[in-house]
């Protein structure tokens, strides 16, 4: 199952980006005048919505993938165990080297 802390980290990053975009829009607005400021703020809001949509889609994809993997493990427990065992041997060989 997907780790909930990954989603929280992602949301924190999005919030940080949102604040940075708003700050940049404010600076640009001060430099260019009120009309440009409104356009910049509107663009910042649109970018934030697009980013939030992309994050939401990514979270949904990860959750669906995790559920599919869990279902496959339930349907084929022996094959899953053998695959995990083989992967463990392979990773062990990679980290410990061929001589051990």
TORDREN-597046 format. One record per residue (C-alpha): x, z, y. Coordinates in steps of 0.25 Angstrom, whole numbers, padded with zeros to 4 digits, always signed. Layout:
# TORDREN-597046
XZY
...
This chain:
# TORDREN-597046
+0000+0000+0000
+0005-0003+0014
+0012+0009+0021
+0003+0014+0033
+0015+0017+0041
+0019+0002+0042
+0005+0000+0049
+0008+0011+0058
+0022+0006+0062
+0016-0008+0064
+0005-0002+0073
+0016+0006+0081
+0024-0007+0083
+0012-0015+0087
+0009-0004+0097
+0023-0004+0103
+0023-0019+0104
+0009-0018+0111
+0015-0008+0121
+0027-0017+0124
+0019-0030+0126
+0010-0022+0136
+0023-0017+0143
+0028-0031+0144
+0015-0037+0148
+0015-0026+0159
+0029-0030+0164
+0026-0045+0164
+0013-0042+0172
+0020-0034+0182
+0030-0046+0184
+0020-0057+0184
+0007-0050+0191
-0007-0046+0187
-0011-0059+0181
+0001-0060+0172
+0000-0046+0169
-0015-0048+0164
-0010-0060+0155
+0002-0052+0150
-0007-0040+0146
-0017-0050+0139
-0006-0056+0132
-0001-0043+0127
-0014-0039+0122
-0016-0052+0114
-0002-0050+0108
-0005-0036+0104
-0018-0040+0098
-0011-0051+0090
+0000-0042+0086
-0011-0032+0081
-0018-0043+0073
-0005-0047+0067
-0002-0032+0063
-0016-0031+0057
-0014-0043+0049
-0001-0039+0044
-0006-0025+0040
-0018-0031+0033
-0009-0041+0025
+0001-0029+0021
-0011-0021+0016
-0017-0033+0008
-0003-0036+0002
-0001-0021-0002
-0015-0021-0008
-0012-0034-0016
+0001-0028-0021
-0006-0015-0025
-0017-0023-0032
-0007-0031-0040
+0000-0018-0044
-0013-0013-0049
-0016-0025-0057
-0002-0027-0063
+0004-0013-0064
+0015-0017-0075
+0019-0029-0068
+0020-0022-0055
+0029-0011-0061
+0038-0021-0068
+0039-0028-0055
+0042-0016-0047
+0053-0012-0057
+0059-0025-0057
+0060-0025-0041
+0066-0011-0042
+0077-0016-0051
+0079-0028-0042
+0080-0019-0030
+0089-0010-0037
+0099-0021-0041
+0099-0026-0026
+0102-0013-0021
+0112-0008-0031
+0118-0021-0034
+0121-0029-0047
+0132-0020-0053
+0123-0007-0055
